[in-house]
Amino acid sequence: MNSTFFADTVSETLLIPLYMRAKESRRGEKAIIRDPVAERLVEQIPYDYSKFDGAVLSEVGCNVRAWYLDNVVRDYVKSHVNPIIVNLGCGFDARTQRTTIESSARYYSLDLPEVIAARDRLLPPAENETYVPGSMFDEKWMAELKSANPEAEFLFIAEGVVMYFREDEIKSLFQKLLKHFPGCEIWFDLCGTLSVKNQNKHDTVKKVSARFNWGLDNGRDIEKWDSRIQLIRQSSQGLFFRNRYPFFMRVMTISHRLMFRFCSIVGYRLS
């Protein structure tokens, strides 16, 4: 697999977090996150991963982000009777394997057809997991999923996804989720405006074809889209595993507002 394997430039970006999780997992007990699936897939997928070496901020950031969202999933599963976890833009992420606990939780992993085809070959679905090939903006799968699970409680995760789309596209996604899944939660990472403005200096994105299309500093701005959208929490990745970040990043974590201009993780309840 090389950089032309995926016809969609955004899909190539799924190899960045895959490689970062694999590198981190090899740290053993010191790792932020353990992901043997990522370790195996990096060995199986031929790609010039070396161009991402030395990208310390992305390496730590990707793993803190995954660790944080894994905990969101675990907490949701523990606190809900009939949880369904939907990974939007799942790529080669093994979140199902990392977070499955003894419960009735079911997982749906969605991505573009070419990505799901590759995922199906390299990472067959777990017993409690279903693959969904398609666009996250397509209402067909939403209607089918809700119809098949009318009593379920839905949690949507979109890791490393929303920044590659325009604001109006993400706003339309929220409206569709409000329509089909009232009461659901959605969690994702946000690029701040400084990250979007300076993306040509980003330590990994500058090395692939995809580009950031949207950034937001204040998570409450999304509440303005619709009165049924409620911010649950906005967190800075820099608050966790601070010793792994370069000194200048540790200094910046003193100010949440400043950190949010670079990146954050947000969760919303859609009523």
One Martini backbone bead per residue (centre of mass of N, CA, C, O) as a GRO file, in nm:
protein
  271
    1MET     BB    1   0.095   0.037   0.025
    2ASN     BB    2   0.036   0.361  -0.083
    3SER     BB    3  -0.047   0.694  -0.138
    4THR     BB    4  -0.249   0.569  -0.384
    5PHE     BB    5  -0.455   0.371  -0.256
    6PHE     BB    6  -0.626   0.620  -0.200
    7ALA     BB    7  -0.848   0.828  -0.356
    8ASP     BB    8  -0.879   0.963  -0.086
    9THR     BB    9  -0.700   1.192   0.091
   10VAL     BB   10  -0.818   1.147   0.376
   11SER     BB   11  -0.759   0.839   0.404
   12GLU     BB   12  -0.447   0.860   0.440
   13THR     BB   13  -0.460   0.977   0.738
   14LEU     BB   14  -0.501   0.696   0.889
   15LEU     BB   15  -0.185   0.628   0.905
   16ILE     BB   16  -0.094   0.812   1.129
   17PRO     BB   17  -0.237   0.695   1.387
   18LEU     BB   18  -0.146   0.408   1.342
   19TYR     BB   19   0.158   0.459   1.378
   20MET     BB   20   0.143   0.599   1.656
   21ARG     BB   21   0.019   0.356   1.807
   22ALA     BB   22   0.243   0.156   1.747
   23LYS     BB   23   0.476   0.309   1.877
   24GLU     BB   24   0.349   0.329   2.157
   25SER     BB   25   0.297   0.025   2.216
   26ARG     BB   26   0.616  -0.042   2.218
   27ARG     BB   27   0.659   0.083   2.518
   28GLY     BB   28   0.464  -0.062   2.689
   29GLU     BB   29   0.414   0.028   3.014
   30LYS     BB   30   0.462   0.342   2.911
   31ALA     BB   31   0.213   0.356   2.757
   32ILE     BB   32  -0.074   0.520   2.681
   33ILE     BB   33  -0.124   0.289   2.460
   34ARG     BB   34  -0.251  -0.031   2.372
   35ASP     BB   35  -0.187  -0.171   2.021
   36PRO     BB   36  -0.144  -0.462   1.857
   37VAL     BB   37  -0.293  -0.407   1.594
   38ALA     BB   38  -0.119  -0.172   1.496
   39GLU     BB   39   0.145  -0.324   1.488
   40ARG     BB   40   0.056  -0.529   1.273
   41LEU     BB   41  -0.040  -0.336   1.042
   42VAL     BB   42   0.230  -0.190   0.991
   43GLU     BB   43   0.366  -0.454   0.891
   44GLN     BB   44   0.149  -0.508   0.650
   45ILE     BB   45   0.165  -0.205   0.553
   46PRO     BB   46   0.297  -0.058   0.284
   47TYR     BB   47   0.487   0.228   0.399
   48ASP     BB   48   0.622   0.557   0.449
   49TYR     BB   49   0.656   0.620   0.782
   50SER     BB   50   0.924   0.789   0.822
   51LYS     BB   51   0.796   1.079   0.768
   52PHE     BB   52   0.677   1.071   1.085
   53ASP     BB   53   0.929   1.101   1.213
   54GLY     BB   54   0.960   1.340   1.480
   55ALA     BB   55   0.643   1.378   1.551
   56VAL     BB   56   0.573   1.451   1.861
   57LEU     BB   57   0.296   1.589   1.877
   58SER     BB   58   0.141   1.368   1.720
   59GLU     BB   59   0.218   1.125   1.884
   60VAL     BB   60   0.092   1.221   2.149
   61GLY     BB   61  -0.184   1.331   2.053
   62CYS     BB   62  -0.303   1.069   1.931
   63ASN     BB   63  -0.288   0.901   2.202
   64VAL     BB   64  -0.451   1.083   2.385
   65ARG     BB   65  -0.704   1.084   2.215
   66ALA     BB   66  -0.756   0.777   2.224
   67TRP     BB   67  -0.762   0.748   2.530
   68TYR     BB   68  -0.996   0.940   2.584
   69LEU     BB   69  -1.212   0.803   2.394
   70ASP     BB   70  -1.201   0.528   2.527
   71ASN     BB   71  -1.313   0.633   2.800
   72VAL     BB   72  -1.580   0.728   2.691
   73VAL     BB   73  -1.677   0.451   2.606
   74ARG     BB   74  -1.657   0.302   2.875
   75ASP     BB   75  -1.850   0.490   3.030
   76TYR     BB   76  -2.097   0.448   2.850
   77VAL     BB   77  -2.126   0.143   2.878
   78LYS     BB   78  -2.157   0.145   3.196
   79SER     BB   79  -2.418   0.371   3.184
   80HIS     BB   80  -2.565   0.171   2.977
   81VAL     BB   81  -2.787  -0.072   2.866
   82ASN     BB   82  -2.798  -0.011   2.519
   83PRO     BB   83  -2.518   0.016   2.363
   84ILE     BB   84  -2.397   0.213   2.079
   85ILE     BB   85  -2.105   0.221   1.878
   86VAL     BB   86  -1.993   0.486   1.654
   87ASN     BB   87  -1.742   0.488   1.405
   88LEU     BB   88  -1.634   0.765   1.245
   89GLY     BB   89  -1.387   0.717   1.052
   90CYS     BB   90  -1.217   0.446   1.144
   91GLY     BB   91  -1.032   0.297   0.970
   92PHE     BB   92  -0.772   0.123   1.171
   93ASP     BB   93  -0.933   0.122   1.427
   94ALA     BB   94  -0.929  -0.070   1.755
   95ARG     BB   95  -1.161   0.010   1.961
   96THR     BB   96  -1.316  -0.246   2.009
   97GLN     BB   97  -1.073  -0.408   2.129
   98ARG     BB   98  -0.997  -0.192   2.358
   99THR     BB   99  -1.321  -0.160   2.490
  100THR     BB  100  -1.419  -0.431   2.540
  101ILE     BB  101  -1.670  -0.552   2.753
  102GLU     BB  102  -1.884  -0.690   2.974
  103SER     BB  103  -2.148  -0.662   2.745
  104SER     BB  104  -2.401  -0.531   2.509
  105ALA     BB  105  -2.216  -0.399   2.327
  106ARG     BB  106  -2.211  -0.229   2.014
  107TYR     BB  107  -2.045  -0.203   1.691
  108TYR     BB  108  -1.987   0.064   1.447
  109SER     BB  109  -1.792   0.080   1.143
  110LEU     BB  110  -1.719   0.378   0.954
  111ASP     BB  111  -1.649   0.409   0.596
  112LEU     BB  112  -1.522   0.409   0.318
  113PRO     BB  113  -1.526   0.152   0.101
  114GLU     BB  114  -1.212   0.125   0.065
  115VAL     BB  115  -1.154   0.105   0.368
  116ILE     BB  116  -1.336  -0.135   0.445
  117ALA     BB  117  -1.205  -0.336   0.253
  118ALA     BB  118  -0.927  -0.324   0.390
  119ARG     BB  119  -1.020  -0.387   0.677
  120ASP     BB  120  -1.150  -0.666   0.620
  121ARG     BB  121  -0.876  -0.800   0.545
  122LEU     BB  122  -0.696  -0.700   0.810
  123LEU     BB  123  -0.975  -0.640   1.009
  124PRO     BB  124  -1.189  -0.816   1.121
  125PRO     BB  125  -1.468  -0.833   1.272
  126ALA     BB  126  -1.604  -0.849   1.551
  127GLU     BB  127  -1.864  -0.999   1.709
  128ASN     BB  128  -1.968  -0.685   1.802
  129GLU     BB  129  -1.925  -0.605   1.485
  130THR     BB  130  -1.995  -0.357   1.224
  131TYR     BB  131  -1.969  -0.282   0.889
  132VAL     BB  132  -1.978   0.051   0.718
  133PRO     BB  133  -2.016   0.150   0.396
  134GLY     BB  134  -1.960   0.505   0.381
  135SER     BB  135  -2.102   0.801   0.449
  136MET     BB  136  -2.158   1.007   0.726
  137PHE     BB  137  -2.391   1.178   0.550
  138ASP     BB  138  -2.568   0.930   0.517
  139GLU     BB  139  -2.907   0.847   0.589
  140LYS     BB  140  -2.943   0.546   0.536
  141TRP     BB  141  -2.782   0.420   0.775
  142MET     BB  142  -2.933   0.566   0.995
  143ALA     BB  143  -3.215   0.449   0.948
  144GLU     BB  144  -3.130   0.150   0.972
  145LEU     BB  145  -3.007   0.158   1.257
  146LYS     BB  146  -3.257   0.261   1.408
  147SER     BB  147  -3.459   0.043   1.312
  148ALA     BB  148  -3.283  -0.202   1.437
  149ASN     BB  149  -3.245   0.008   1.717
  150PRO     BB  150  -3.485   0.162   1.890
  151GLU     BB  151  -3.358   0.118   2.208
  152ALA     BB  152  -3.099   0.247   2.174
  153GLU     BB  153  -2.777   0.385   2.272
  154PHE     BB  154  -2.590   0.655   2.129
  155LEU     BB  155  -2.240   0.662   2.025
  156PHE     BB  156  -2.028   0.905   1.876
  157ILE     BB  157  -1.717   0.875   1.690
  158ALA     BB  158  -1.470   1.138   1.567
  159GLU     BB  159  -1.153   1.065   1.483
  160GLY     BB  160  -0.980   1.260   1.281
  161VAL     BB  161  -1.219   1.425   1.091
  162VAL     BB  162  -1.366   1.720   1.094
  163MET     BB  163  -1.121   1.903   0.979
  164TYR     BB  164  -1.177   1.795   0.665
  165PHE     BB  165  -1.428   1.979   0.692
  166ARG     BB  166  -1.682   2.176   0.673
  167GLU     BB  167  -1.896   2.337   0.868
  168ASP     BB  168  -2.159   2.272   0.705
  169GLU     BB  169  -2.114   1.963   0.714
  170ILE     BB  170  -2.120   1.926   1.023
  171LYS     BB  171  -2.393   2.055   1.065
  172SER     BB  172  -2.547   1.841   0.897
  173LEU     BB  173  -2.475   1.604   1.078
  174PHE     BB  174  -2.620   1.703   1.330
  175GLN     BB  175  -2.905   1.714   1.203
  176LYS     BB  176  -2.919   1.408   1.140
  177LEU     BB  177  -2.880   1.308   1.431
  178LEU     BB  178  -3.126   1.453   1.548
  179LYS     BB  179  -3.331   1.300   1.372
  180HIS     BB  180  -3.234   0.983   1.435
  181PHE     BB  181  -3.071   1.043   1.746
  182PRO     BB  182  -3.217   1.117   1.997
  183GLY     BB  183  -2.990   1.135   2.281
  184CYS     BB  184  -2.722   1.147   2.181
  185GLU     BB  185  -2.367   1.117   2.137
  186ILE     BB  186  -2.076   1.332   2.053
  187TRP     BB  187  -1.725   1.271   1.980
  188PHE     BB  188  -1.437   1.497   1.930
  189ASP     BB  189  -1.185   1.650   1.752
  190LEU     BB  190  -1.038   1.975   1.750
  191CYS     BB  191  -0.943   2.233   1.564
  192GLY     BB  192  -0.786   2.510   1.581
  193THR     BB  193  -0.719   2.809   1.429
  194LEU     BB  194  -0.406   2.782   1.441
  195SER     BB  195  -0.385   2.507   1.300
  196VAL     BB  196  -0.513   2.589   1.034
  197LYS     BB  197  -0.329   2.835   0.966
  198ASN     BB  198  -0.055   2.627   1.032
  199GLN     BB  199  -0.057   2.352   0.856
  200ASN     BB  200   0.221   2.377   0.695
  201LYS     BB  201   0.365   2.310   0.997
  202HIS     BB  202   0.269   2.043   1.036
  203ASP     BB  203   0.427   1.740   1.124
  204THR     BB  204   0.218   1.566   0.914
  205VAL     BB  205   0.012   1.704   0.717
  206LYS     BB  206   0.236   1.829   0.525
  207LYS     BB  207   0.289   1.510   0.409
  208VAL     BB  208   0.003   1.536   0.286
  209SER     BB  209  -0.285   1.613   0.093
  210ALA     BB  210  -0.447   1.688   0.313
  211ARG     BB  211  -0.680   1.935   0.461
  212PHE     BB  212  -0.777   2.175   0.657
  213ASN     BB  213  -1.125   2.328   0.684
  214TRP     BB  214  -1.160   2.342   1.013
  215GLY     BB  215  -1.203   2.564   1.303
  216LEU     BB  216  -1.221   2.568   1.677
  217ASP     BB  217  -1.221   2.706   2.008
  218ASN     BB  218  -1.532   2.714   2.093
  219GLY     BB  219  -1.758   2.472   2.176
  220ARG     BB  220  -2.018   2.664   2.211
  221ASP     BB  221  -2.067   2.738   1.911
  222ILE     BB  222  -2.233   2.477   1.840
  223GLU     BB  223  -2.491   2.549   2.005
  224LYS     BB  224  -2.589   2.767   1.786
  225TRP     BB  225  -2.714   2.568   1.574
  226ASP     BB  226  -2.884   2.431   1.824
  227SER     BB  227  -3.084   2.393   2.107
  228ARG     BB  228  -3.021   2.062   2.117
  229ILE     BB  229  -2.727   2.145   2.180
  230GLN     BB  230  -2.490   2.004   2.424
  231LEU     BB  231  -2.228   2.067   2.613
  232ILE     BB  232  -2.027   1.862   2.809
  233ARG     BB  233  -1.714   1.886   2.697
  234GLN     BB  234  -1.387   2.055   2.714
  235SER     BB  235  -1.058   1.940   2.618
  236SER     BB  236  -0.714   1.916   2.679
  237GLN     BB  237  -0.452   1.720   2.589
  238GLY     BB  238  -0.227   1.876   2.765
  239LEU     BB  239  -0.334   1.758   3.054
  240PHE     BB  240  -0.211   1.487   2.947
  241PHE     BB  241   0.087   1.364   2.971
  242ARG     BB  242   0.291   1.615   3.001
  243ASN     BB  243   0.582   1.475   2.999
  244ARG     BB  244   0.563   1.416   2.672
  245TYR     BB  245   0.599   1.704   2.621
  246PRO     BB  246   0.722   1.971   2.532
  247PHE     BB  247   0.795   2.247   2.707
  248PHE     BB  248   0.617   2.459   2.551
  249MET     BB  249   0.354   2.292   2.597
  250ARG     BB  250   0.351   2.290   2.906
  251VAL     BB  251   0.321   2.596   2.931
  252MET     BB  252   0.049   2.630   2.766
  253THR     BB  253  -0.140   2.463   2.969
  254ILE     BB  254  -0.213   2.700   3.157
  255SER     BB  255  -0.396   2.773   2.899
  256HIS     BB  256  -0.688   2.680   2.771
  257ARG     BB  257  -0.748   2.893   2.556
  258LEU     BB  258  -0.485   2.845   2.402
  259MET     BB  259  -0.513   2.538   2.347
  260PHE     BB  260  -0.785   2.560   2.183
  261ARG     BB  261  -0.629   2.693   1.931
  262PHE     BB  262  -0.522   2.400   1.857
  263CYS     BB  263  -0.680   2.186   2.059
  264SER     BB  264  -0.958   1.948   2.115
  265ILE     BB  265  -1.214   1.790   2.317
  266VAL     BB  266  -1.555   1.696   2.238
  267GLY     BB  267  -1.894   1.692   2.382
  268TYR     BB  268  -2.236   1.590   2.285
  269ARG     BB  269  -2.582   1.650   2.331
  270LEU     BB  270  -2.872   1.520   2.155
  271SER     BB  271  -3.228   1.612   2.198
   0.00000   0.00000   0.00000
